[in-house]
């Protein structure tokens, strides 16, 4: 174990260097995290070979636990999307409702669809639906876009199997089922506050510009979008892995006796097994009948796995950084300081994620790095699994808030809605902040009673 003060100082310098490398040098988070991890190790006095051994241990240990889960999650999402399930579910939930009910329904759609489908993909697929409602009710597209976006952003951050919460759960050592359970509980009010509630208030006060939105053709699932059977099937498929994983996580704590039934439930509740079952069910239920269409589906699945490589590299680098903090003793020093100052782990996790989100933009990178820094604090506090899950939710809340110019999602929304930069700040930045803070406050309240 390295001298505490030296290790802590080296860690703080490495975090500062990490932020500078990402913001000023525009370095990829994977490379920046590796450099920061190695610099922290060398600065703390570790021998170079020991530093690289710790980096490799952190990389391998992290990726070994989540690579299959993230990959299967991406495959599952494309299976539901390619079968027309996303469009069908969106149209089914919104139905023939009025303007106000449509806003609430769109937030629900966002929460449900972002569980299997990535934020940007889901937004692009459903953007024509927003424009259609805008024309139908002669209102600003943002009146319907903000509720959908809040739902998408909330589920993407709070509810696995999206990469961010999976990585945080792995870093903190918490069962994914607990994160799913509390993530969903926090996500619903967060999406409602940051979505339809904020949109309605902004609309009444004249804060929502009409913009100059892109006009896009309907997505490839449009032909099936009004089929209630496909919508119900898509909803059932999306809920399937959540139910399996949550039941697997809570069966033993709720008092189910040991035996073959508990073993089976625990096995199918493992994230990899639950997602394998769900992928098989989705492929069987929504596979194209035509042979050429099946080849197209295979190509779409392969394409969906392309961004996973980058996500896994960043996640692995975050694991390496965490391992350096553990091996040098810097993490323990940070934990001792935080606990001595009266900061609880859940507040530390939220604040660290929030600062990293503001500094470097990427929500996923902020979550992974914040989890690495928070882990020593949670380990020192000896938290239960539900408490660890709530810390994970708090980290997700911090990483969701304050989306601004260094976030790619900020510019995606800016371009699609045809907004100026100040208008995007007034609409999306406020919405994302309300979503993140509401999710955190829900987690904080639950943390006080668990």
N, C-alpha and C positions, 0 to 999 in steps of 0.2 A: 504494500500500500504506500502510495506517494504521500509526501508531506501535504497536509490538508490545504494550507494557504496557497502553496505553489500550484496545486492541482486546480483549486477554485479559480485562481487568477488566470491560469491557462485556459480554463473552460470559458470564462467571460470574454477573453480576447478572441477565442475561436468563434464564439457566437457573433461577436462584432464583425469578424472577418467573413463569416458566412453571409451575413446580411449585405456587406459591401460587395462581395463577389457576385451575389445574385442581382443586386440593384444596379450597381455602378458598372461592373464588368460584364453584365448580362450573361453570366456563366450559368450553365444548366444546373438545377438543384442537385442532381446526382453527383456531379464532379465537385460542386461546392461543399456538399455534406462530407464527402470523402476527405477533401483537403482539410476541412475544419476538424474532422475526427482525428486525422493523423497529426495535425498541428497541436491539438489539445493534448494528445498522448506524448508527443516529443517535448512540448512545453512543460508538461507536468513531470518530466524526468524519466519516462519509460524508455527502455532500450528500443531501437528501431525494429528489431525482429519481434520483440514482445508486442509492440504497437501494431504491427501488421498481423500478428497472430490474433490479437483482439478484434481487429477490423474484420478479418475473415470469419471469426467466430460469430460476430454480430450479424454480418451479412447472411451467412448460411443459416444461422438459427432463426432469423426473422423470415427469410424466404421459404424455408422448409415448412413453416406453419401456415403460410397464406397464399403461396403461388397458385396452388390448385383451386383454392376457393375463389380468388379473384378471376382466374381464367374461366372457371365454370359459370361464375356470375355473369361475365360478359357474353358467353355463349347462350345462356338462358335468356338474357335480354334480347338478343338478336332473333332467337327463335320466336319469342312472343311478338316482337315488332314485325318480322317478316311475314308472319301469318295474318297481319292486319289487326292484331289484337289491340295495339295501342290506339289506333284511330277509332276502332269499334267501341272500345271502352270509353274513350273521351266523349264520343257522340251519345253513347247510351246514358252516361251519368248526367250530362248536361240536359239531354232530352229536350222538352218543349217548355223549359222554365222561362221565367221573366228575367229581366236584367239583373236584379239583386240576387236571385237564387242562382243564376248562372255563374256569378262571381264566386260564390261559395262552392258550387259544384266544380269549378275549374281548380280551386285550391285542393279539393279532394282528389281530382284527377291527377294533379301534379304529384301529390304525395304517393299515390298508388303506382303511377307509371315510373317515377324515378327510382323505385326500389330495384327493378331489374335493368332499367335503361339509363345510360349516362345522361347527365344534365343537358349538355349541348345537343345531343342527338334527339332527346325527347322534345326539347324546345323547338328545334328546326322542324320536326315532324308535325307538331301541333300548331305551329305559327299560323298556317292558313285558317285554322279554326278560330283563332283570335281575331283575325281580320274579318271573318264571316260574322262573328258576333258584333264586332264594331259597326259593320254596315247595317246589320239587322236592327240594332238599337240606336243607331246614329250617335255613337259615343266615341270617345278617344280609345284607340286600341289598348292603351295602357290600363284602362279601367278593367279590362279582362286579362291583359297580359301580366300585370303585377300579381294577381292571385295565383295564376298558373306558375309563374316564376318562383313565388314564395314556397309553393308546395314542392316544386322540383328541387329548389335549393335546400329546403329543410330535409327532405327524404334523402337527398344525395349526401348530406353531411351526417345525419343522425342515425339512419337505418341501414345496416348491412343488408345485402352483400356488396354495396358500393365500396371501392378501395379504401377510402379514408377511414371509416369506422372499423373496418377489418384490421387495418394496420395499427390503429390505436389500441384495439382490443388485444392484438398480439403483443404489442410493446408493454402494455400494463399487466398482461397475464390474466385477463378476465374472460370468462366464458362468453362466446358470441351470443348465446341465447339471452343472457341478461342485457347485453347491449341492445339487441333487437327490441326487447320488451320495453326498456326505459327510453330507448331512442324513439320508439313509436309514440309513447306517452308524451314525450317532450315535443315531438315534431308536430303533432296535430294543433295544439294551441299556438305554437310558433308560426306555423304556416297561416293560421287564421288571422293572427295579429299583423304579421308582415304582409299578408295578402289582401283578402277582401275588406278587412276593417280599415287598414291604411288606405287602400284604393278608394273606398267610399268617402273617407274623410278628405282625402286629397281632391277628389272629384267635386265635393260640395264646396270646397274653398278655391276652386279654380286652379289647382296646382298641376293638373294633368294636361300637358300639351297634346295636340293631335299628332304632331310629328309628320314625317313623310315616309311611312312604312313601306317596306318591300311588299310587292304583290306576287305571291307565289302560287303555283299550281298545287292542287291537292296531292297528298302523298300517295304512294303506290298501294296503300291499303284502303283507299277511298271506296273502292267498289264494295268492300265488306263492312264499311263503317257503320251502317245502320242495321246490321244484323245483330239482334239482341243475343242470339245464341253464342256468337263469337265473343261478344263483350263479356258475357257471364263466364265463358270458358277462360278467357284471358284473366279475369279477376281471380278465378279459382286457382289457376296456375301460379299467379303472382303470390297468392297467400300460402300456397303449399309449402315452399321452403321455410317461410317464416314460422308457420305452425309447427312443422317438424323440429326445427332447431330450438324454438322456445320450449316446447314440451320436453325435449331431451334435456334442456338445461334445468328445468324446475321440477322434474319428476322426483328426483331423490330428495331435494330440500323440502318438498311438500309432504314427504313421509311415505312415499311408495316403498313397499318392502322389497328387499333383495330377492332376486329370482329371475327366471327366464324372461318374464314380461319386462322387467326393468332393464335387463340387458338388451333386449330388442329395441326398446324405446331409446335407450342411450345410444345405441349404434346408429339407428336411422336419424337420430338427432344430431349426429356429428355434422358439422357444416359441409364437409366434402361429400358425405353420403347423401345428405338432404338435397344438395344441389345436383348431384348425379341423378337421383330419383326425379327431380323436377325437370332437368334437361331431357331425360328420357320421356317423361310424360308430355312435355311441350312438343318434342319432335314427333311423337306418335299422334298427338291430337291436332297439331297445326301444320304437319308436313304437307307440301304440295303433292297433288296427285300426278302431275306431269313430271316425266323424268328430267326434262331440261330445267324445269323450275327447281327441282331438287338440287341439280348441279349449281344453279344460281344461289340457292340457300347455302350450300357448302362454301361457295366463294364468299358469301356475306359473313359466314361464321369466321372464316379465315381472316377477313378484313377486320372483324370486330376484335380480334386478338392482337392486332398490330399495336394499338396504343398501350396494351397491357405490359409490354416489355419495358416501356419508359416508367410506368407506374411502379413496377416491381423493382426496378433499379433504384428509384428514389426511396422506396420503402426499405430496401435492403441497406442503403446508405444510412438511413435514419437508425436502423438497427445497429449498424456499426458505431455510430455516434453514441448511442445509448450504452453499448458495451464498453466504450472508452471511459465514459462517465463512471461506470460501475468499477472498472478495474483500477482507475487512477484514484478513486475515492472522492473525486470532485462532486459526484452526485450525492454522496452522503453528506458532504460539507454543505451543499446547497439545501438539502433536506433539513439538516440541523438548524441552519439559519432561518429557513422559512417557518419551521415549526416553533422555534424560539421566539420569532417575531409575532406569532399568533395567527399566521396564515394557515388556513385549512387546505388540504390537498386539492379540493374541488375549486377553490378560488385561485390557487396557484396555477392549476391547469388552464383555467379559463383565461386568466390574464396573460400567461405566456403565449397561448395560441392567438389571442387577440393582437398582441404586439407583433408577433411574427406575421400574421395576416396583413396588418397595416403596412409592415415594412417591406414584405416581398411579394404579396399578392396571391400566390397560389394557396388555395384552401387546403388541398391535400398535403402539400409540403409543410404548411403551418401545423396541421394536425400531427403529422409524423414527427416533426422536430419537437413540438410541444410535448408529445407523449414520451419522447426520449428524455426530456428534461424533467418531466413530472414523475417518471417512474421511481427514482430514488426517494422522492417525497412520499409517494403512496406506499412504497416498501417499508419505510421507517414508521409510517402511521399504522401499519398492520391492518389494512382495511379488509372488509368482507367483500365477497363477489358482487353483491348488489351495490355497495358503496363504490367499488372500482368501476362498475358500469356507469354510475352517475358521474364519476370523474371523466370518463370517456365522453359522455354526452356534453358535459361542460366544455371540454376541449373542442368538440364539434361546434358548439355555440360560438366560442371565441373565433374559430376559423371561418365561420360563416359571415360574421359582421363586417361592416365597413368595406364592402367591395368597391374599389375605385380604379384609378387609371392603370395600376400595375397588375390588374386582374384581367385575364383574357375574356372572362364572362361579361365584364363591364362593356367591352367593345363589341362583343357579339350582340348584346341587347341594344347598344347605341346604334349599330348599323341596321339591324333588322327593323327597329321602330323609327329610324330616321330622326334621331334626336341630336341636339347639340350636347357638348360635354357637360355644361351646367345643368341642363335638363335631366341628363342621366344621373347626375349626382342627386338632384332633388327627388327623383323617382326611385331608381334602383338602389342607390347607396343607402337611402333611408330604409327602404323595404328590407334589404339584406341585414341591416343593423337591427331592426325590430325583430326579424326572424331569429337571428343569433342570440340576442339578449333575452328574448322570451324563452327560448329553449333552455338557456342557462338558468334563468330564474326558476323554471319548473324543476330542473335537476337539483338546484340548491334547496328548494323547499322539501323535496323528497329526501334529500340527503340528511336534513335535520331530523327526520323521523325514522330513519332506517339504521 
